[in-house]
């Protein structure tokens, strides 16, 4: 009840407001906010990668070689990309939040004023109307309204709020007008309590980031001892000579460095040599390429109205194997729609209640359309759905002349209206109809109520002065209302099903309703569901995630528990949502996706924001992730090659100094053999599924090239040592050998060649030639004699030959992909290798094949004699070698697979052709049995009984040898 000092009419006085402000009882915004500009800049600057490069730069500056600081350009670019992307995402999210922010209407000193939400104090009286968001937890003191709490609870049903009822911050008024007293402010609000649970630093789950960090951490651990050892090895001869001449101790290395006899040029050369070795251990270009490729992916997604707030989230979504969907706002639009109308036979009309109803339209439709029109000015979601339904041309209903409108009442559970042609009511059947009338239709109501909200429409004689019905209500029919399903939901869900992603629907709604909607959009196994109110122990939650894919009546805490249970099973989990009730799960998921129209908290914690609230944009995010991962996986081999051979060469040079590369020479290799081709290849189109572990796949490609470079460098070191050549000559020979092996690696990862890749390869060769021959002084390249040039060519050829031999050996060690297809008559197993299909064999025994073929012939005999039309269709199918296309998500009947995988059709040459849809199909069996239009790989396997096997976009096409005539 209102207090004496603050009535619903006058509200708080200025003195009372000042008193509460002084006590700190102010509605400070406790929403989760984006990071500040300062935090984002520090986060991108203060990294281990940057620290290592700054230390190395300081050493180069101390050596006085400014031109060798060119490697810092990569550091600056990489940091700049990260900062720009982070600030861009922050600006976009802040803009969305600003657009969603509204002022609150507050009564103070008897006057209504508009205030910012943060100016509201405890005990303020707020006026909340239709469409307004509740600014703080409050208690209704006057008026009544229908409240939408879906952003808080996930339940789409409207809740009636009368005086004394609690209004939770973050919910919306769907209809009505109330005055409410604020009872919680700031951190005490319901929304703030949920947000506080989500205020922890979420660790980015990115395999690429983990791989990069692992490489940098490993390099940082070995760099200090290895660097000191390399430096000492480079100046060891001079130090030992000084120690012998001066009679100093062999441990006086520091004294030697400070001695006047030490040549500054000698120390500088040793420092530069050491820095060059250490720089090679850090995959600088890979860090920059990763940031660049992912940043470009975010720009592409921004054009599709998708905001990626964190670079690596694109990769994470591409690796997701479980996608948890929130029903309200994701699968459904948050609005209601008419599912259907069900007229009932009217046994006896209520007197003159139906007089004047046009004969051209059913009485049910006439009543529904005009009841909705009567409440159009203050329409709730049900009325809006009816108005939209009857606005369609095919559902047009003539408008009746309104006499009186009876608004919906939570006590009566119905609304109605009187027209010149009759009076009608619409509401809950048990409240509108007499017990005997309700008993007659209760079975039908119960059946429909399992998936939708059911309302009865009845004709009455009229209404009395209090708005109560007069006479007996005669039912005209039923109308079912359900959540409006997004037009693109089924297609998008079908895409994820084809990609092998497990889909779970998690909602606060009734599980029966959730299951019904999930089945409509094509989520597999959606018929089985569980009520989360029964999941009261962690063991039950763990068991439920293994068994069910539809969860209803789920609380915000339970959503997080479900995500955690899936993660404990080794799944990579993505979560979509738009409400405050989704925040905890969004924060916990490996990748979180929010709708821009959702709550501020959901947008701020999510890594991906769908700006146009369109779930159909999700496949584009997956495609960009696949492009990024697959291309980076290929290009990363170039960068890791340098890291591997640099580590190996540095270890060798401790015993056999000096290190054969200078930093400026590594810059030439970094650009033409690593950075430039890696960047171009990293932006190619690539939608193949992500397979394997990133670091493992990269090492398998990089190791042969690294060993080739390492062996070539050792041969060059041996030749130069034998011929007593200068360090400049050695570095030149190693530069050329490394460039040759690098070109071979680029050619290998670029296969098969395309016009773009051919142009790329030619430009790399030309660029290296121009750099080595035209800018010899800048890159510290020595001129070689004819004999040394010949030896260099021989060493380079040997290194390249070793690389190709090791690469082929690595291919043979890779596990083969096996695709199996089994069905009526014969099963087939196809083993794939890098060069194509390795083997194809039957998986059925001869006896079993005889049994299946005999049974198939018998079935065909019966079909041909009993169903001539079916036989004709079957004959046409076998003659054409094609099968009818199946809709997305449809399951082919067993007989279709019989025709598809049995003996096959005999062509004009007597050969039998089989179309087998298997995991090798790019479309996952979407068009099982379709003719092979784009063959990719063909192999002949006569020993196994197959004359040819062709992989196409639709599956595996097998041709059998012609049958022998008997």
LUMKOL-221250 format. One record per residue (C-alpha): x, y, z; residue in three letters. Coordinates in steps of 0.2 Angstrom, whole numbers, padded with zeros to 4 digits, always signed. Layout:
% residues N
XYZALA...
***
This chain:
% residues 966
+0000+0000+0000UNK+0006+0018-0003UNK+0015+0027+0011UNK+0008+0043+0018UNK+0022+0053+0011UNK+0020+0047-0007UNK+0003+0044-0014UNK-0001+0038-0031UNK-0007+0056-0035UNK+0007+0067-0028UNK+0022+0055-0028UNK+0038+0060-0018UNK+0042+0078-0014UNK+0059+0086-0019UNK+0065+0084-0001UNK+0061+0066+0000UNK+0070+0063-0017UNK+0085+0072-0010UNK+0085+0062+0006UNK+0085+0045-0005UNK+0099+0052-0016UNK+0110+0056-0001UNK+0107+0038+0006UNK+0112+0031-0011UNK+0095+0024-0015UNK+0096+0028-0033UNK+0092+0017-0048UNK+0110+0017-0055UNK+0112+0007-0071UNK+0119-0010-0066UNK+0117-0017-0084UNK+0132-0026-0091UNK+0141-0013-0101UNK+0154-0014-0115UNK+0173-0012-0110UNK+0179+0006-0110UNK+0191+0012-0124UNK+0205+0012-0111UNK+0202-0006-0107UNK+0201-0011-0125UNK+0218-0002-0130UNK+0227-0010-0115UNK+0220-0027-0118UNK+0227-0027-0136UNK+0244-0018-0132UNK+0249-0028-0116UNK+0251-0045-0124UNK+0266-0058-0123UNK+0268-0056-0142UNK+0271-0037-0141UNK+0282-0039-0126UNK+0294-0051-0134UNK+0295-0040-0150UNK+0298-0024-0140UNK+0313-0032-0131UNK+0320-0038-0147UNK+0318-0020-0155UNK+0327-0013-0140UNK+0342-0024-0143UNK+0342-0019-0162UNK+0342-0001-0157UNK+0356-0004-0145UNK+0366-0012-0159UNK+0363+0004-0169UNK+0355-0005-0184UNK+0339+0005-0188UNK+0334-0004-0204UNK+0333-0020-0195UNK+0318-0013-0185UNK+0306-0017-0200UNK+0299-0032-0191UNK+0290-0019-0179UNK+0278-0015-0194UNK+0270-0032-0191UNK+0268-0028-0173UNK+0260-0011-0176UNK+0248-0018-0189UNK+0242-0033-0179UNK+0239-0022-0163UNK+0230-0009-0174UNK+0219-0021-0182UNK+0214-0028-0165UNK+0211-0011-0157UNK+0201-0005-0172UNK+0190-0020-0173UNK+0187-0019-0154UNK+0182-0001-0155UNK+0171-0004-0170UNK+0161-0017-0161UNK+0160-0007-0145UNK+0153+0008-0155UNK+0140-0003-0163UNK+0134-0011-0147UNK+0133+0006-0138UNK+0123+0013-0153UNK+0111-0001-0151UNK+0109+0002-0133UNK+0107+0020-0135UNK+0093+0017-0148UNK+0084+0006-0135UNK+0085+0018-0120UNK+0069+0027-0116UNK+0065+0039-0102UNK+0053+0035-0088UNK+0037+0044-0083UNK+0038+0048-0064UNK+0025+0057-0053UNK+0034+0070-0041UNK+0026+0084-0031UNK+0009+0079-0040UNK+0016+0082-0057UNK+0021+0070-0071UNK+0039+0072-0076UNK+0051+0062-0088UNK+0067+0056-0080UNK+0082+0046-0085UNK+0082+0028-0078UNK+0096+0032-0067UNK+0087+0047-0059UNK+0073+0036-0052UNK+0074+0033-0033UNK+0067+0021-0020UNK+0048+0024-0018UNK+0046+0034-0034UNK+0029+0032-0042UNK+0031+0027-0060UNK+0018+0028-0074UNK+0019+0014-0086UNK+0009+0012-0101UNK+0007+0000-0116UNK+0024-0004-0124UNK+0034+0004-0110UNK+0049-0006-0102UNK+0048-0007-0083UNK+0063+0003-0077UNK+0065-0005-0059UNK+0056-0018-0048UNK+0040-0010-0043UNK+0023-0015-0035UNK+0007-0010-0044UNK-0004+0002-0034UNK-0016+0008-0047UNK-0023+0001-0064UNK-0020-0016-0072UNK-0010-0022-0087UNK-0004-0037-0097UNK+0014-0039-0095UNK+0027-0048-0106UNK+0041-0056-0096UNK+0048-0066-0110UNK+0065-0057-0109UNK+0066-0062-0091UNK+0058-0080-0090UNK+0057-0085-0108UNK+0039-0088-0106UNK+0029-0080-0120UNK+0012-0080-0111UNK+0006-0063-0105UNK+0004-0061-0087UNK-0010-0051-0079UNK-0005-0038-0066UNK-0017-0030-0054UNK-0014-0019-0039UNK-0002-0027-0027UNK+0006-0037-0041UNK+0025-0037-0043UNK+0033-0029-0059UNK+0050-0035-0063UNK+0063-0024-0071UNK+0066-0028-0089UNK+0049-0034-0094UNK+0037-0024-0105UNK+0018-0019-0104UNK+0009-0027-0118UNK-0007-0018-0114UNK-0015-0007-0100UNK-0009+0007-0089UNK-0003+0006-0071UNK+0005+0017-0058UNK+0018+0007-0048UNK+0029+0011-0033UNK+0048+0007-0035UNK+0053-0006-0022UNK+0071-0010-0028UNK+0084+0001-0036UNK+0101-0002-0044UNK+0110-0018-0039UNK+0094-0025-0030UNK+0084-0026-0046UNK+0080-0043-0053UNK+0089-0039-0069UNK+0105-0033-0060UNK+0105-0049-0049UNK+0106-0059-0065UNK+0119-0048-0073UNK+0130-0049-0057UNK+0130-0068-0060UNK+0137-0065-0077UNK+0151-0053-0072UNK+0166-0063-0074UNK+0179-0064-0087UNK+0175-0076-0101UNK+0189-0086-0108UNK+0189-0086-0127UNK+0187-0104-0133UNK+0197-0103-0149UNK+0208-0117-0156UNK+0218-0105-0167UNK+0221-0093-0152UNK+0227-0108-0141UNK+0239-0114-0155UNK+0246-0096-0157UNK+0248-0094-0138UNK+0256-0111-0136UNK+0269-0107-0150UNK+0273-0089-0143UNK+0274-0096-0125UNK+0285-0110-0130UNK+0296-0098-0140UNK+0297-0086-0125UNK+0303-0100-0114UNK+0317-0105-0124UNK+0322-0088-0132UNK+0331-0082-0116UNK+0343-0097-0114UNK+0344-0100-0132UNK+0348-0081-0136UNK+0361-0080-0123UNK+0369-0096-0129UNK+0369-0089-0147UNK+0376-0073-0143UNK+0390-0081-0133UNK+0394-0093-0147UNK+0395-0078-0159UNK+0408-0069-0149UNK+0416-0084-0141UNK+0432-0084-0151UNK+0435-0065-0148UNK+0432-0068-0129UNK+0443-0083-0128UNK+0457-0074-0137UNK+0456-0058-0125UNK+0455-0070-0110UNK+0471-0078-0116UNK+0480-0062-0120UNK+0475-0053-0104UNK+0477-0068-0092UNK+0459-0065-0086UNK+0447-0078-0080UNK+0436-0088-0092UNK+0421-0082-0082UNK+0425-0064-0085UNK+0413-0062-0100UNK+0405-0046-0093UNK+0422-0038-0090UNK+0426-0042-0108UNK+0410-0034-0114UNK+0415-0018-0105UNK+0433-0018-0110UNK+0439-0005-0122UNK+0447-0017-0133UNK+0430-0024-0138UNK+0424-0019-0155UNK+0407-0011-0156UNK+0404-0018-0173UNK+0408-0036-0167UNK+0395-0035-0153UNK+0382-0027-0165UNK+0385-0040-0177UNK+0382-0054-0164UNK+0367-0045-0157UNK+0359-0044-0175UNK+0363-0062-0178UNK+0355-0067-0162UNK+0340-0056-0164UNK+0338-0063-0182UNK+0337-0081-0175UNK+0325-0076-0161UNK+0313-0067-0173UNK+0312-0083-0184UNK+0305-0092-0169UNK+0290-0081-0167UNK+0276-0083-0180UNK+0274-0064-0182UNK+0266-0065-0199UNK+0254-0079-0193UNK+0248-0068-0179UNK+0245-0054-0191UNK+0237-0065-0205UNK+0225-0072-0192UNK+0220-0055-0186UNK+0218-0049-0204UNK+0208-0064-0210UNK+0196-0063-0196UNK+0195-0044-0197UNK+0190-0046-0215UNK+0178-0059-0211UNK+0169-0047-0198UNK+0168-0034-0212UNK+0160-0046-0223UNK+0148-0051-0209UNK+0144-0033-0206UNK+0138-0031-0223UNK+0126-0045-0219UNK+0120-0035-0203UNK+0130-0047-0192UNK+0141-0039-0178UNK+0156-0050-0172UNK+0162-0042-0156UNK+0176-0054-0154UNK+0188-0059-0168UNK+0190-0077-0164UNK+0171-0080-0161UNK+0169-0083-0180UNK+0181-0098-0179UNK+0172-0105-0163UNK+0155-0105-0171UNK+0162-0114-0186UNK+0168-0128-0174UNK+0152-0129-0164UNK+0144-0146-0163UNK+0129-0142-0152UNK+0118-0127-0155UNK+0106-0122-0141UNK+0092-0111-0147UNK+0081-0100-0136UNK+0063-0102-0143UNK+0056-0084-0140UNK+0065-0072-0151UNK+0076-0085-0160UNK+0064-0098-0168UNK+0049-0087-0165UNK+0048-0068-0168UNK+0040-0064-0151UNK+0024-0060-0159UNK+0008-0071-0160UNK-0001-0078-0175UNK-0017-0088-0178UNK-0013-0106-0181UNK-0031-0110-0186UNK-0050-0108-0184UNK-0061-0123-0180UNK-0080-0120-0182UNK-0092-0129-0172UNK-0110-0134-0176UNK-0122-0122-0168UNK-0136-0133-0161UNK-0147-0118-0155UNK-0143-0100-0157UNK-0146-0087-0142UNK-0161-0079-0148UNK-0158-0065-0160UNK-0139-0066-0156UNK-0134-0070-0174UNK-0146-0059-0183UNK-0139-0049-0197UNK-0123-0060-0199UNK-0119-0061-0218UNK-0121-0078-0225UNK-0105-0076-0236UNK-0094-0078-0221UNK-0094-0091-0207UNK-0101-0084-0190UNK-0084-0089-0182UNK-0074-0078-0193UNK-0086-0064-0193UNK-0086-0064-0173UNK-0067-0066-0172UNK-0063-0052-0184UNK-0075-0039-0177UNK-0070-0043-0158UNK-0052-0039-0163UNK-0057-0023-0172UNK-0066-0018-0156UNK-0050-0018-0146UNK-0039-0012-0160UNK-0034+0004-0150UNK-0027-0005-0135UNK-0024-0022-0144UNK-0014-0036-0135UNK-0004-0049-0144UNK-0019-0060-0146UNK-0029-0046-0154UNK-0014-0041-0165UNK-0013-0059-0172UNK-0032-0059-0176UNK-0031-0042-0184UNK-0016-0048-0195UNK-0025-0064-0199UNK-0041-0056-0205UNK-0031-0042-0214UNK-0026-0055-0227UNK-0036-0054-0243UNK-0041-0073-0242UNK-0048-0070-0225UNK-0057-0054-0227UNK-0073-0051-0216UNK-0085-0037-0218UNK-0084-0024-0203UNK-0099-0023-0191UNK-0105-0008-0183UNK-0099-0007-0165UNK-0111-0004-0151UNK-0101-0008-0136UNK-0084-0016-0132UNK-0080-0026-0117UNK-0062-0026-0113UNK-0053-0042-0107UNK-0054-0045-0088UNK-0042-0056-0079UNK-0056-0060-0067UNK-0068-0065-0081UNK-0055-0072-0093UNK-0064-0066-0109UNK-0067-0051-0119UNK-0082-0046-0130UNK-0092-0034-0140UNK-0109-0030-0146UNK-0113-0025-0164UNK-0129-0021-0172UNK-0130-0038-0179UNK-0126-0048-0163UNK-0115-0049-0147UNK-0100-0061-0146UNK-0087-0066-0133UNK-0069-0073-0134UNK-0059-0081-0120UNK-0055-0097-0110UNK-0068-0110-0114UNK-0071-0115-0096UNK-0075-0097-0091UNK-0086-0093-0106UNK-0097-0109-0108UNK-0109-0117-0096UNK-0102-0134-0089UNK-0112-0145-0100UNK-0107-0135-0116UNK-0089-0135-0111UNK-0090-0154-0108UNK-0095-0157-0126UNK-0080-0149-0133UNK-0067-0152-0119UNK-0059-0166-0128UNK-0056-0155-0143UNK-0049-0141-0133UNK-0037-0152-0124UNK-0031-0159-0140UNK-0027-0142-0147UNK-0020-0135-0131UNK-0006-0147-0131UNK+0003-0136-0145UNK-0007-0120-0145UNK-0017-0108-0134UNK-0035-0111-0137UNK-0049-0099-0136UNK-0068-0101-0138UNK-0079-0089-0148UNK-0097-0089-0143UNK-0113-0079-0147UNK-0122-0071-0132UNK-0138-0061-0131UNK-0129-0046-0124UNK-0121-0038-0109UNK-0128-0030-0094UNK-0123-0013-0086UNK-0108-0022-0077UNK-0102-0030-0093UNK-0107-0047-0088UNK-0115-0059-0102UNK-0133-0061-0103UNK-0141-0077-0107UNK-0132-0093-0112UNK-0117-0093-0123UNK-0118-0103-0138UNK-0100-0109-0145UNK-0097-0104-0163UNK-0080-0112-0164UNK-0062-0112-0158UNK-0047-0102-0163UNK-0029-0107-0159UNK-0015-0095-0156UNK+0003-0099-0156UNK+0020-0090-0157UNK+0024-0083-0174UNK+0038-0094-0182UNK+0051-0084-0191UNK+0050-0087-0210UNK+0068-0092-0211UNK+0069-0103-0196UNK+0065-0120-0204UNK+0078-0117-0218UNK+0092-0111-0206UNK+0089-0126-0195UNK+0089-0137-0210UNK+0106-0131-0214UNK+0113-0135-0197UNK+0105-0152-0197UNK+0114-0155-0214UNK+0131-0149-0206UNK+0129-0162-0192UNK+0126-0150-0178UNK+0115-0156-0164UNK+0101-0144-0160UNK+0093-0141-0143UNK+0079-0130-0139UNK+0079-0122-0122UNK+0064-0112-0116UNK+0055-0106-0101UNK+0038-0110-0110UNK+0028-0126-0108UNK+0038-0140-0115UNK+0023-0146-0125UNK+0022-0130-0134UNK+0041-0129-0137UNK+0041-0147-0144UNK+0027-0143-0156UNK+0036-0128-0163UNK+0053-0137-0163UNK+0044-0151-0174UNK+0037-0138-0186UNK+0054-0130-0190UNK+0062-0148-0192UNK+0073-0150-0177UNK+0077-0169-0175UNK+0070-0179-0161UNK+0059-0164-0155UNK+0045-0175-0151UNK+0054-0180-0135UNK+0054-0166-0122UNK+0057-0164-0103UNK+0050-0152-0091UNK+0065-0144-0082UNK+0056-0142-0066UNK+0060-0160-0064UNK+0078-0158-0066UNK+0082-0154-0048UNK+0099-0162-0047UNK+0115-0161-0057UNK+0114-0180-0061UNK+0096-0177-0069UNK+0103-0163-0079UNK+0117-0174-0085UNK+0105-0188-0090UNK+0093-0176-0099UNK+0106-0168-0110UNK+0110-0186-0117UNK+0092-0190-0120UNK+0082-0175-0124UNK+0084-0160-0137UNK+0069-0150-0131UNK+0068-0142-0113UNK+0054-0132-0106UNK+0051-0123-0090UNK+0069-0119-0089UNK+0075-0106-0077UNK+0090-0094-0081UNK+0101-0104-0069UNK+0096-0121-0077UNK+0100-0114-0095UNK+0118-0111-0089UNK+0118-0129-0081UNK+0113-0137-0097UNK+0127-0128-0106UNK+0139-0133-0093UNK+0133-0151-0094UNK+0136-0152-0113UNK+0153-0144-0111UNK+0158-0158-0099UNK+0154-0170-0112UNK+0167-0162-0124UNK+0155-0153-0135UNK+0158-0135-0142UNK+0142-0126-0137UNK+0134-0111-0145UNK+0119-0102-0137UNK+0107-0090-0145UNK+0096-0079-0135UNK+0089-0061-0133UNK+0083-0060-0115UNK+0090-0057-0098UNK+0085-0075-0094UNK+0098-0080-0107UNK+0113-0070-0101UNK+0120-0083-0089UNK+0119-0096-0103UNK+0126-0084-0116UNK+0141-0080-0105UNK+0145-0099-0102UNK+0143-0105-0120UNK+0159-0106-0131UNK+0150-0095-0143UNK+0135-0084-0139UNK+0123-0076-0152UNK+0111-0062-0147UNK+0097-0053-0156UNK+0099-0034-0157UNK+0081-0031-0152UNK+0084-0041-0136UNK+0090-0034-0119UNK+0106-0024-0117UNK+0113-0037-0106UNK+0111-0050-0119UNK+0119-0040-0132UNK+0134-0035-0122UNK+0139-0052-0116UNK+0136-0060-0134UNK+0151-0062-0146UNK+0139-0061-0161UNK+0125-0049-0163UNK+0112-0051-0177UNK+0108-0033-0180UNK+0092-0037-0190UNK+0086-0050-0178UNK+0087-0063-0192UNK+0092-0080-0187UNK+0095-0084-0206UNK+0111-0075-0205UNK+0119-0089-0195UNK+0124-0100-0210UNK+0134-0085-0216UNK+0144-0084-0200UNK+0148-0102-0201UNK+0153-0100-0219UNK+0165-0086-0215UNK+0172-0096-0200UNK+0175-0111-0212UNK+0184-0100-0225UNK+0195-0092-0211UNK+0200-0109-0202UNK+0203-0119-0218UNK+0213-0105-0227UNK+0222-0101-0211UNK+0226-0119-0208UNK+0234-0120-0225UNK+0243-0103-0224UNK+0249-0106-0207UNK+0261-0120-0214UNK+0271-0106-0222UNK+0273-0097-0205UNK+0276-0112-0194UNK+0290-0118-0206UNK+0300-0103-0202UNK+0297-0106-0183UNK+0302-0124-0184UNK+0318-0122-0194UNK+0323-0106-0184UNK+0322-0116-0168UNK+0332-0131-0175UNK+0345-0119-0184UNK+0347-0109-0168UNK+0351-0125-0158UNK+0364-0131-0171UNK+0372-0114-0172UNK+0376-0114-0153UNK+0389-0127-0157UNK+0393-0121-0175UNK+0391-0102-0176UNK+0387-0090-0183UNK+0368-0090-0186UNK+0367-0088-0205UNK+0352-0075-0206UNK+0351-0057-0203UNK+0335-0049-0197UNK+0333-0039-0214UNK+0335-0055-0224UNK+0321-0063-0214UNK+0310-0049-0218UNK+0312-0053-0237UNK+0308-0071-0233UNK+0294-0066-0222UNK+0286-0056-0235UNK+0288-0066-0252UNK+0288-0084-0245UNK+0276-0082-0230UNK+0266-0066-0228UNK+0261-0061-0246UNK+0256-0079-0251UNK+0248-0083-0234UNK+0237-0067-0235UNK+0231-0071-0253UNK+0227-0089-0250UNK+0219-0084-0233UNK+0205-0075-0242UNK+0200-0088-0255UNK+0183-0095-0254UNK+0182-0111-0244UNK+0167-0119-0237UNK+0173-0136-0233UNK+0170-0143-0216UNK+0183-0140-0203UNK+0192-0156-0199UNK+0206-0161-0187UNK+0216-0151-0174UNK+0223-0135-0181UNK+0240-0136-0174UNK+0242-0154-0179UNK+0236-0151-0196UNK+0248-0136-0198UNK+0263-0146-0191UNK+0261-0160-0203UNK+0262-0148-0218UNK+0276-0137-0211UNK+0288-0150-0204UNK+0294-0157-0221UNK+0298-0139-0227UNK+0307-0135-0211UNK+0318-0151-0212UNK+0322-0146-0230UNK+0327-0129-0225UNK+0337-0135-0210UNK+0346-0148-0221UNK+0350-0136-0234UNK+0357-0123-0221UNK+0368-0136-0214UNK+0375-0141-0231UNK+0378-0122-0234UNK+0387-0120-0217UNK+0398-0135-0221UNK+0403-0129-0238UNK+0406-0111-0231UNK+0416-0118-0217UNK+0426-0130-0228UNK+0430-0116-0241UNK+0432-0103-0227UNK+0419-0091-0234UNK+0413-0075-0226UNK+0397-0074-0215UNK+0389-0063-0228UNK+0391-0077-0241UNK+0384-0090-0230UNK+0369-0079-0226UNK+0366-0076-0245UNK+0367-0095-0249UNK+0355-0099-0235UNK+0343-0086-0240UNK+0342-0093-0258UNK+0340-0111-0252UNK+0326-0106-0240UNK+0318-0096-0254UNK+0318-0111-0265UNK+0310-0123-0253UNK+0298-0109-0248UNK+0292-0108-0267UNK+0290-0127-0267UNK+0279-0127-0251UNK+0269-0113-0259UNK+0266-0123-0275UNK+0261-0139-0265UNK+0248-0130-0254UNK+0242-0121-0269UNK+0238-0137-0279UNK+0227-0138-0289UNK+0232-0122-0298UNK+0220-0109-0302UNK+0223-0093-0312UNK+0224-0083-0296UNK+0237-0096-0289UNK+0247-0096-0304UNK+0248-0077-0304UNK+0253-0078-0286UNK+0267-0090-0288UNK+0274-0081-0303UNK+0274-0064-0293UNK+0283-0073-0279UNK+0297-0079-0290UNK+0299-0063-0298UNK+0298-0053-0282UNK+0312-0064-0274UNK+0323-0062-0289UNK+0321-0044-0290UNK+0324-0042-0271UNK+0340-0053-0271UNK+0348-0047-0287UNK+0341-0029-0288UNK+0343-0024-0269UNK+0358-0034-0264UNK+0366-0020-0253UNK+0349-0017-0244UNK+0347-0035-0240UNK+0365-0038-0236UNK+0367-0050-0250UNK+0385-0055-0255UNK+0390-0058-0273UNK+0394-0077-0277UNK+0408-0084-0288UNK+0402-0096-0302UNK+0408-0111-0292UNK+0398-0106-0277UNK+0383-0102-0288UNK+0384-0120-0295UNK+0385-0127-0277UNK+0371-0117-0271UNK+0360-0123-0285UNK+0364-0141-0281UNK+0360-0138-0262UNK+0344-0130-0266UNK+0339-0144-0278UNK+0343-0157-0264UNK+0333-0147-0251UNK+0318-0146-0263UNK+0319-0165-0267UNK+0320-0169-0248UNK+0305-0158-0245UNK+0294-0167-0258UNK+0300-0184-0252UNK+0295-0180-0234UNK+0279-0172-0239UNK+0274-0188-0248UNK+0279-0199-0233UNK+0268-0187-0222UNK+0253-0190-0234UNK+0255-0208-0232UNK+0255-0207-0213UNK+0238-0197-0213UNK+0223-0207-0208UNK+0212-0211-0223UNK+0194-0205-0223UNK+0182-0219-0224UNK+0164-0217-0231UNK+0152-0231-0230UNK+0135-0233-0238UNK+0124-0248-0234UNK+0107-0252-0241UNK+0096-0265-0249UNK+0107-0277-0259UNK+0124-0272-0256UNK+0135-0261-0245UNK+0149-0251-0251UNK+0165-0244-0242UNK+0175-0231-0250UNK+0192-0226-0243UNK+0198-0208-0248UNK+0216-0202-0249UNK+0224-0186-0254UNK+0225-0190-0272UNK+0207-0197-0273UNK+0198-0214-0269UNK+0210-0227-0263UNK+0199-0242-0263UNK+0180-0247-0265UNK+0174-0264-0258UNK+0158-0273-0255UNK+0153-0275-0236UNK+0141-0289-0239UNK+0144-0308-0240UNK+0140-0317-0256UNK+0126-0327-0247UNK+0119-0311-0240UNK+0119-0302-0257UNK+0110-0317-0265UNK+0097-0316-0251UNK+0094-0297-0253UNK+0094-0299-0272UNK+0081-0313-0272UNK+0070-0303-0260UNK+0071-0288-0271UNK+0066-0298-0287UNK+0052-0305-0277UNK+0046-0288-0272UNK+0047-0281-0290UNK+0037-0296-0296UNK+0023-0292-0284UNK+0024-0274-0288UNK+0023-0276-0306UNK+0008-0288-0306UNK-0002-0279-0293UNK+0002-0260-0296UNK+0004-0257-0315UNK+0006-0238-0312UNK+0019-0241-0299UNK+0028-0253-0310UNK+0029-0241-0324UNK+0036-0227-0313UNK+0049-0239-0306UNK+0054-0244-0324UNK+0056-0226-0329UNK+0066-0223-0313UNK+0078-0238-0317UNK+0079-0233-0335UNK+0084-0215-0332UNK+0095-0219-0317UNK+0088-0205-0306UNK+0078-0204-0291UNK+0065-0192-0285UNK+0072-0177-0275UNK+0067-0177-0257UNK+0064-0161-0247UNK+0076-0154-0235UNK+0076-0164-0219UNK+0065-0178-0226UNK+0069-0196-0223UNK+0068-0207-0238UNK+0057-0222-0236UNK+0065-0239-0236UNK+0059-0243-0253UNK+0068-0228-0261UNK+0084-0234-0253UNK+0080-0251-0261UNK+0079-0244-0278UNK+0094-0233-0275UNK+0106-0246-0268UNK+0100-0262-0275UNK+0106-0270-0292UNK+0104-0253-0301UNK+0099-0249-0318UNK+0106-0257-0333UNK+0112-0245-0347UNK+0113-0248-0365UNK+0130-0256-0364UNK+0124-0268-0351UNK+0133-0260-0336UNK+0124-0257-0320UNK+0124-0240-0312UNK+0122-0237-0293UNK+0120-0220-0284UNK+0124-0221-0266UNK+0122-0207-0255UNK+0135-0207-0241UNK+0145-0196-0230UNK+0155-0192-0245UNK+0141-0182-0252UNK+0143-0163-0250UNK+0124-0161-0247UNK+0122-0174-0234UNK+0110-0185-0243UNK+0098-0170-0247UNK+0095-0176-0264UNK+0099-0194-0262UNK+0099-0204-0278UNK+0100-0189-0289UNK+0111-0191-0305UNK+0129-0187-0304UNK+0130-0170-0313UNK+0147-0164-0307UNK+0159-0179-0306UNK+0175-0175-0296UNK+0185-0190-0294UNK+0185-0207-0303UNK+0194-0223-0299UNK+0193-0241-0307UNK+0192-0255-0295UNK+0189-0271-0306UNK+0195-0283-0293UNK+0181-0278-0281UNK+0168-0280-0294UNK+0166-0261-0298UNK+0172-0254-0315UNK+0172-0236-0310UNK+0167-0225-0295UNK+0164-0207-0296UNK+0162-0194-0282UNK+0150-0180-0286UNK+0141-0167-0277UNK+0127-0179-0273UNK+0136-0194-0268UNK+0146-0209-0275UNK+0141-0215-0292UNK+0146-0233-0295UNK+0146-0242-0312UNK+0146-0261-0312UNK+0153-0273-0325UNK+0140-0280-0337UNK+0132-0296-0332UNK+0137-0311-0342UNK+0123-0318-0353UNK+0117-0336-0348UNK
***
